[in-house]
Amino acid sequence: MTAPGAWATEHRLTLLKQIEGRPGAADSEGQRWMEHRHTGLALVACNCGYTTGWIPTEELPDQAWLLGRHGVPTA
């Protein structure tokens, strides 16, 4: 058990989807807007130090597994 007032690393999940971007074609006024797309890779990291690294989205650990070991994701 943790002593009162002791600091402890909390579980806080973060999910990132990797994106890539490029300048789009110039519009009628010469403005260029960035185009973005998902690369198909994602990363899950927890404040405790756990990370998947960039892996294909379909290989991400199951949500129940993640929540069982690393708690509820934060916004």
HELIX and SHEET records of a PDB file:
HELIX    1   1 THR A   57  GLU A   59  5                                   3    
HELIX    2   2 GLN A   63  HIS A   70  1                                   8    
SHEET    1   A 3 LEU A  13  PRO A  23  0                                        
SHEET    2   A 3 MET A  34  CYS A  46 -1                                        
SHEET    3   A 3 ILE A  55  PRO A  56 -1                                        
END                                                                             
